[in-house]
Amino acid sequence: MTDHLNARQARAMTLRAQGFGVRRDSAETDGRALLRCVRRLGALQIDSVNVLCRAHYMPLFSRLGGYDRARLDAFNQGPPSRRRLFEYWSHEASLLPLEDYPLYRFRMQRACEGGGGLWKHLARFAREHPDYLAGALAEIERHGPLSAAELSGAGRSRGNWWGWSHGKSALEALFWCGRVLVAHRRGNFERVYDLPERVVGRLAHEVPAVPEEAQRALVERAMRAMGVATTRDVQRYFRLDGAETRQRLAELAEAGVIAPLRVEGWPDGGWRHVEARAGRHAANATALLAPFDPLMWDRERAARLFDFHYRIEIYTPQAQRRFGYYVLPFLLNGELVARLDLKADRQRSTLRVIAAHPERDQPLVELAAALSDELRRLADFLALREVSIEGSGELDRALHRERSAACHSGPDRW
C-alpha cells in the first residue's frame, strides 16, 4: 500500500525528522542534547567560510538555540575514550558520530583503490609519490599528530585552489583512504592528523568493512533524517552510489523499515520512514538556516518541499549575485519566507544584516517581528553586542521600524 501526503504534511514530517520543534535556548541544551541532534542529522557539514561562523555550528543553533560551542569542539578531540565525533567525507567534509565510523570504512577502502569519490588530483599524486605518502605516514606514527605544514619536505602551497603543497596533498590523500584521521583542529581551523587507531580507537578501526551492511545503515539513517524522500534525495544525503542506494532501499522496504509514498506536487514517488511523524511544534518551527544546513543541502529537494529556490552565491562574481555573499534562509512557522545576507563584524562586535529579502507577499510587520527576535538570538549566540540593519529594501525598513518600536517599549533588544 502506498501512503499519500499533501505538501504541508510532507514539510511537517521533514521538519520533525530534522530535529525542529524542540524547546530552544533551554538550560537543558547540554552535551547530550548536542549529540542527540548530531546523531539525528547524521552529519554536520564542515566548511572553511567564516564570514558569519563556521558552518558546523549553525545547524545545532537553528534547532536548539544558543549553546556552548566549546562543548561541540570537545567532542572532536582527545583520546578515543572521550571522543564522540570524528571527521570524514560524508555529504561533504563532515563531523560524524563516532559510532558511525565503521559505516565509512568501505568508502575509505574504495578511495585506497582509486575510487570512492577520491579527487582525481589526489589519486594522481598518490600514484606519483608513493614513497612520500609512506614517509608521511611513518612520520606521524613516530612523532604523533602533525599538520601538513609540519611534515618533512612538505613544501609550500601555491596560490590557486589546487596548488597544494606536497604535505597537504599527501595528508588529504591519506585522509580519504582512512590511513590518517583528523585528531583536532588548531585555532586557524588547521587540520592536525594522526593514525586512526589513536583517534577512534583500535577496536573501531579494526571492524571489517562490509559495504552492503554499511550502505543499508547509511540509507536508513538518511531516511530517518529526512522522514520522507525520493530515491534521489536519499542517494544525495550521504553521497552514495545510485544503484547501491536503490538496492538498499528495496531491502529496507522488504524489511518494513520504509514504505512507498506519493506526495502532492512531487513528480516521482518516494519513501517514508515508518517512524516519521508530523509534529505540531515542528510544523510551526522558526529558525535562521545556514547555507550548509542539512535542510538546504539538496536545492532541488528544498524547492520541492518549500517552493523556495536557493543557491549559494559565495562563488558567484559580486556583480552577478541576486541576494548576497552569505545568505541564510529564514524559516517561519514551517515555511521559508525570507533570506538574509549576514556577516559577523567581530572587531565592532556587530551582526551586520547587509540585506533582507522577503519571499512572495509576506506580511512585513509579523515577518520583521519574528526575524528581529531571531537576529537577536543569533547575535547572542555569536557573542556580538549589536545588530546593524544596512539594506534599503522593504523588509530592511520594516526591521528598522521594529527596532525603533522595541527601543521605545522596553529594554533595547538590539
Rosetta blueprint (number, residue, H / E / L):
1 M L
2 T L
3 D E
4 H E
5 L E
6 N L
7 A H
8 R H
9 Q H
10 A H
11 R H
12 A H
13 M H
14 T H
15 L H
16 R H
17 A H
18 Q L
19 G L
20 F L
21 G L
22 V L
23 R L
24 R L
25 D L
26 S L
27 A L
28 E L
29 T L
30 D L
31 G H
32 R H
33 A H
34 L H
35 L H
36 R H
37 C H
38 V H
39 R H
40 R H
41 L H
42 G L
43 A L
44 L E
45 Q E
46 I L
47 D L
48 S L
49 V L
50 N L
51 V L
52 L L
53 C L
54 R L
55 A H
56 H H
57 Y H
58 M H
59 P H
60 L H
61 F H
62 S H
63 R H
64 L H
65 G L
66 G L
67 Y L
68 D L
69 R H
70 A H
71 R H
72 L H
73 D H
74 A H
75 F L
76 N L
77 Q L
78 G L
79 P L
80 P L
81 S L
82 R L
83 R L
84 R L
85 L E
86 F E
87 E E
88 Y E
89 W E
90 S L
91 H L
92 E L
93 A E
94 S E
95 L E
96 L E
97 P E
98 L H
99 E H
100 D H
101 Y H
102 P H
103 L H
104 Y H
105 R H
106 F H
107 R H
108 M H
109 Q H
110 R H
111 A H
112 C H
113 E L
114 G L
115 G L
116 G L
117 G L
118 L L
119 W L
120 K H
121 H H
122 L H
123 A H
124 R H
125 F H
126 A H
127 R H
128 E H
129 H L
130 P H
131 D H
132 Y H
133 L H
134 A H
135 G H
136 A H
137 L H
138 A H
139 E H
140 I H
141 E H
142 R H
143 H H
144 G L
145 P L
146 L E
147 S L
148 A H
149 A H
150 E H
151 L L
152 S L
153 G L
154 A L
155 G L
156 R L
157 S L
158 R L
159 G L
160 N L
161 W L
162 W L
163 G L
164 W L
165 S L
166 H H
167 G H
168 K H
169 S H
170 A H
171 L H
172 E H
173 A H
174 L H
175 F H
176 W H
177 C L
178 G L
179 R L
180 V L
181 L E
182 V E
183 A E
184 H E
185 R E
186 R L
187 G L
188 N L
189 F L
190 E L
191 R E
192 V E
193 Y E
194 D E
195 L L
196 P H
197 E H
198 R H
199 V H
200 V L
201 G L
202 R H
203 L H
204 A H
205 H H
206 E L
207 V L
208 P L
209 A L
210 V L
211 P H
212 E H
213 E H
214 A H
215 Q H
216 R H
217 A H
218 L H
219 V H
220 E H
221 R H
222 A H
223 M H
224 R H
225 A H
226 M H
227 G L
228 V E
229 A E
230 T L
231 T H
232 R H
233 D H
234 V H
235 Q H
236 R H
237 Y H
238 F L
239 R L
240 L L
241 D L
242 G H
243 A H
244 E H
245 T H
246 R H
247 Q H
248 R H
249 L H
250 A H
251 E H
252 L H
253 A H
254 E H
255 A L
256 G L
257 V L
258 I E
259 A E
260 P E
261 L E
262 R E
263 V E
264 E L
265 G L
266 W L
267 P L
268 D L
269 G L
270 G E
271 W E
272 R E
273 H E
274 V L
275 E L
276 A L
277 R L
278 A L
279 G L
280 R H
281 H H
282 A H
283 A H
284 N L
285 A L
286 T L
287 A E
288 L E
289 L L
290 A L
291 P L
292 F L
293 D L
294 P H
295 L H
296 M H
297 W L
298 D L
299 R H
300 E H
301 R H
302 A H
303 A H
304 R H
305 L H
306 F H
307 D L
308 F L
309 H L
310 Y L
311 R L
312 I L
313 E L
314 I L
315 Y L
316 T L
317 P L
318 Q H
319 A H
320 Q H
321 R L
322 R L
323 F L
324 G L
325 Y L
326 Y L
327 V E
328 L E
329 P E
330 F E
331 L E
332 L E
333 N L
334 G L
335 E E
336 L E
337 V E
338 A E
339 R E
340 L E
341 D E
342 L E
343 K E
344 A E
345 D E
346 R L
347 Q L
348 R L
349 S L
350 T E
351 L E
352 R E
353 V E
354 I E
355 A E
356 A E
357 H E
358 P E
359 E L
360 R L
361 D L
362 Q L
363 P L
364 L H
365 V H
366 E H
367 L H
368 A H
369 A H
370 A H
371 L H
372 S H
373 D H
374 E H
375 L H
376 R H
377 R H
378 L H
379 A H
380 D H
381 F H
382 L L
383 A L
384 L L
385 R L
386 E E
387 V E
388 S E
389 I E
390 E L
391 G L
392 S L
393 G L
394 E H
395 L H
396 D H
397 R H
398 A H
399 L H
400 H H
401 R H
402 E H
403 R H
404 S H
405 A H
406 A H
407 C H
408 H H
409 S H
410 G L
411 P L
412 D L
413 R L
414 W L
